[in-house]
Amino acid sequence: MNLLASRKSWLLAPAVYVLSLLVLACVWAVMEPAALRGAFDADGRSFFEILTIPFYALIVPLVWLACPFGGSALRRSLLCLAVSCVAVMAVCKELDLHIAVLSSVYPDTVANFRGTPFKMRFLTRGGIPIGAKLMVISYFVLFFGVFAALFAAYAVKFVKGVFRLHPVAWTIGCMGASGVMVQICDRLPAWYRHTIGDGADISARASSACTAFEEGGEMMLAAFALLAILQAHELYGSGGEKYPV
């Protein structure tokens, strides 16, 4: 049985998703909070964060060597270019290169702005140089804008594929679920501090859980993207769909 493109292969991504969560939960259970944060989150320099970067970088050559799209050569090239753009921006985000570039061009602006400048309030704040705002807008367009355009182009096929148990649709769904988990775990400590804790942080144990599932979710995102490319290439890369939907 072909593990990537058979009638049962839609189960592969959910199985990997559940297994990944169990592994992250076990790691969190056995590690002390300080040790876990040191291994998972050290401002981009931890072992786990460095290990995640090759997963995103591998998307670029894989999408060209194992093209997951059908259609004309121009269509395939444009779609591969879009995926490569998102992957490159993801690597930049993981390495904080976007912040480093902006800081090198507008050091005073970044130094005088509280928090990361890659937020909407940076764009709406007065006194920010137009060039700095354009750099932030470019980052949003190349990363989130291109990703949103890709998702919009395949939204209908994705929804139909979920109900038809299409393996690529379920893998993309698990990738999306990983992204949601990352955002929740990233925002949860601040949400608790401002909404429930009256300014007090959540416990170190709970904070380390958020760290584990946030950083682990970022690796899961890249892993599911790689899996989706391989599955789609198996189905469409050699011309025509092999999977009955």
C-alpha positions as CSV (number, residue, x, y, z in Angstrom):
1,M,0.0,0.0,0.0
2,N,1.3,3.5,-0.9
3,L,1.6,5.3,2.4
4,L,1.3,8.7,0.7
5,A,-1.5,8.2,-1.8
6,S,-3.9,5.5,-0.9
7,R,-7.5,5.4,0.4
8,K,-6.2,5.2,3.9
9,S,-3.4,7.7,3.6
10,W,-5.7,10.6,4.8
11,L,-5.1,9.1,8.3
12,L,-1.4,9.7,8.1
13,A,-1.4,13.4,9.0
14,P,-3.9,13.1,11.9
15,A,-1.8,10.2,13.3
16,V,1.4,12.2,13.1
17,Y,-0.4,15.2,14.7
18,V,-1.6,13.2,17.7
19,L,1.7,11.5,18.1
20,S,3.5,14.8,18.0
21,L,1.3,16.2,20.7
22,L,1.9,13.2,22.9
23,V,5.6,13.5,22.5
24,L,5.5,17.2,23.4
25,A,3.3,16.5,26.4
26,C,5.7,13.8,27.6
27,V,8.7,16.1,27.2
28,W,6.9,18.8,29.1
29,A,6.0,16.3,31.9
30,V,9.5,15.1,32.5
31,M,11.5,18.4,32.1
32,E,11.8,21.1,34.6
33,P,10.3,24.5,33.4
34,A,13.7,26.3,33.3
35,A,15.4,23.4,31.4
36,L,12.5,23.1,29.0
37,R,12.6,26.8,28.2
38,G,16.4,26.6,27.7
39,A,16.0,23.7,25.2
40,F,13.0,25.1,23.4
41,D,13.2,28.9,23.5
42,A,16.3,31.0,23.8
43,D,15.6,33.9,21.5
44,G,16.2,31.7,18.4
45,R,19.3,30.1,19.7
46,S,18.0,27.0,21.5
47,F,18.6,23.5,20.3
48,F,15.0,22.9,19.2
49,E,14.6,26.3,17.4
50,I,17.8,25.6,15.5
51,L,16.6,22.1,14.7
52,T,13.3,23.6,13.3
53,I,15.0,25.9,10.7
54,P,16.1,23.1,8.3
55,F,12.5,21.8,8.1
56,Y,11.4,25.2,6.7
57,A,14.5,25.6,4.5
58,L,13.9,22.1,3.0
59,I,10.5,23.2,1.6
60,V,12.2,25.4,-1.0
61,P,14.2,22.7,-2.9
62,L,11.5,20.1,-2.3
63,V,8.7,22.1,-3.9
64,W,10.8,22.5,-7.0
65,L,12.2,19.0,-7.2
66,A,8.9,17.3,-6.3
67,C,6.5,19.8,-7.8
68,P,3.1,19.2,-6.1
69,F,1.1,21.2,-8.7
70,G,-0.4,20.3,-12.0
71,G,-1.2,22.4,-15.1
72,S,1.1,24.3,-17.4
73,A,4.8,24.9,-16.7
74,L,4.1,28.6,-16.0
75,R,1.4,27.8,-13.5
76,R,3.6,25.2,-11.7
77,S,6.5,27.7,-11.6
78,L,4.4,30.5,-10.2
79,L,2.9,28.3,-7.5
80,C,6.3,26.9,-6.6
81,L,7.6,30.4,-6.4
82,A,4.8,31.4,-4.0
83,V,5.5,28.4,-1.7
84,S,9.2,29.2,-1.8
85,C,8.5,32.8,-0.9
86,V,6.4,31.8,2.2
87,A,9.1,29.3,3.2
88,V,11.9,31.8,2.9
89,M,9.9,34.3,5.0
90,A,9.3,31.6,7.6
91,V,13.0,31.0,7.9
92,C,13.5,34.8,8.2
93,K,11.0,34.8,11.0
94,E,12.6,31.9,12.8
95,L,16.0,33.6,12.7
96,D,14.5,37.1,13.4
97,L,16.2,38.3,10.2
98,H,13.3,40.6,9.4
99,I,13.9,42.4,12.7
100,A,17.7,42.5,12.2
101,V,17.3,44.1,8.8
102,L,14.8,46.7,10.0
103,S,17.0,47.5,13.0
104,S,20.1,48.0,10.8
105,V,18.2,50.4,8.5
106,Y,16.2,52.3,11.2
107,P,18.0,51.6,14.5
108,D,16.6,54.5,16.4
109,T,13.0,53.8,15.3
110,V,13.2,50.2,16.4
111,A,15.0,51.0,19.7
112,N,12.3,53.6,20.6
113,F,9.4,51.3,19.8
114,R,8.2,49.1,22.6
115,G,7.9,45.5,21.5
116,T,8.3,44.0,18.0
117,P,7.8,46.5,15.2
118,F,6.1,43.9,13.0
119,K,2.7,44.6,14.4
120,M,-0.2,46.7,13.1
121,R,0.3,49.3,15.9
122,F,3.7,50.1,14.3
123,L,2.0,51.0,11.1
124,T,-0.6,53.2,12.7
125,R,1.7,55.0,15.1
126,G,2.7,58.5,14.2
127,G,6.3,59.6,13.7
128,I,7.4,56.3,12.1
129,P,9.4,56.8,8.9
130,I,7.4,55.8,5.8
131,G,10.4,53.6,4.7
132,A,10.2,51.6,7.9
133,K,6.5,51.1,7.5
134,L,7.0,50.0,3.9
135,M,9.5,47.4,5.0
136,V,7.0,46.0,7.6
137,I,4.2,46.0,4.9
138,S,6.5,44.2,2.5
139,Y,7.1,41.5,5.2
140,F,3.4,41.1,5.7
141,V,2.7,40.9,2.0
142,L,5.5,38.4,1.2
143,F,4.6,36.2,4.2
144,F,1.0,36.4,5.2
145,G,-0.3,37.9,2.0
146,V,1.2,35.2,-0.3
147,F,0.1,32.5,2.1
148,A,-3.5,33.9,2.2
149,A,-3.6,34.1,-1.6
150,L,-2.5,30.4,-1.9
151,F,-5.1,29.3,0.7
152,A,-7.8,31.4,-1.1
153,A,-7.0,29.8,-4.4
154,Y,-7.4,26.3,-3.0
155,A,-10.1,27.0,-0.3
156,V,-12.9,25.2,-2.1
157,K,-10.8,22.2,-3.0
158,F,-9.6,22.0,0.5
159,V,-13.1,22.0,2.0
160,K,-14.2,19.4,-0.5
161,G,-11.1,17.3,0.1
162,V,-11.7,17.2,3.8
163,F,-15.1,15.7,3.4
164,R,-13.8,13.3,0.7
165,L,-11.0,12.2,2.9
166,H,-8.3,13.5,0.5
167,P,-4.9,13.0,2.0
168,V,-3.5,16.4,1.0
169,A,-6.5,18.2,2.4
170,W,-6.2,16.4,5.8
171,T,-2.4,17.2,5.9
172,I,-3.1,20.9,5.1
173,G,-5.8,20.8,7.8
174,C,-3.3,19.4,10.4
175,M,-0.8,22.1,9.3
176,G,-3.5,24.7,9.9
177,A,-4.3,23.2,13.3
178,S,-0.6,23.4,14.2
179,G,-0.6,27.1,13.3
180,V,-3.6,27.8,15.5
181,M,-1.9,26.0,18.4
182,V,1.2,28.1,17.9
183,Q,-0.8,31.3,18.0
184,I,-2.8,30.2,21.1
185,C,0.3,29.2,23.0
186,D,2.1,32.3,22.0
187,R,-0.8,34.6,23.2
188,L,-2.1,32.7,26.2
189,P,0.4,33.9,28.8
190,A,-0.2,37.6,27.9
191,W,-4.0,37.0,27.7
192,Y,-3.9,35.4,31.2
193,R,-1.8,38.3,32.6
194,H,-4.0,41.0,31.3
195,T,-7.4,39.3,31.6
196,I,-7.3,36.9,34.6
197,G,-4.1,37.4,36.5
198,D,-4.4,41.1,37.2
199,G,-0.9,41.6,35.9
200,A,0.5,38.4,37.4
201,D,2.1,35.8,35.2
202,I,0.9,32.3,34.9
203,S,2.8,29.6,36.7
204,A,6.2,28.5,35.5
205,R,4.8,25.0,34.7
206,A,2.0,26.4,32.6
207,S,4.4,28.8,30.9
208,S,6.7,26.0,30.0
209,A,3.8,24.0,28.5
210,C,3.0,27.0,26.3
211,T,6.7,27.2,25.2
212,A,6.8,23.5,24.4
213,F,3.6,23.4,22.3
214,E,4.4,26.8,20.6
215,E,7.9,25.8,19.5
216,G,6.8,22.2,18.8
217,G,3.9,23.5,16.7
218,E,6.3,25.6,14.6
219,M,8.2,22.4,13.7
220,M,5.0,20.6,13.1
221,L,3.9,23.3,10.6
222,A,7.0,22.8,8.5
223,A,6.8,19.0,8.8
224,F,3.2,18.9,7.5
225,A,4.1,21.3,4.7
226,L,6.8,18.8,3.6
227,L,4.4,15.9,3.9
228,A,1.7,17.8,1.8
229,I,4.3,18.5,-0.9
230,L,5.3,14.8,-1.1
231,Q,1.6,13.6,-1.1
232,A,0.6,16.1,-3.8
233,H,3.5,15.3,-5.9
234,E,2.6,11.6,-5.7
235,L,-1.0,12.5,-6.8
236,Y,-0.4,15.2,-9.3
237,G,3.3,15.5,-10.2
238,S,3.3,13.0,-13.0
239,G,0.1,14.3,-14.6
240,G,-3.4,13.6,-13.5
241,E,-4.9,12.7,-10.2
242,K,-4.4,9.2,-9.0
243,Y,-6.6,9.5,-6.0
244,P,-10.3,8.9,-6.5
245,V,-12.3,11.8,-5.0
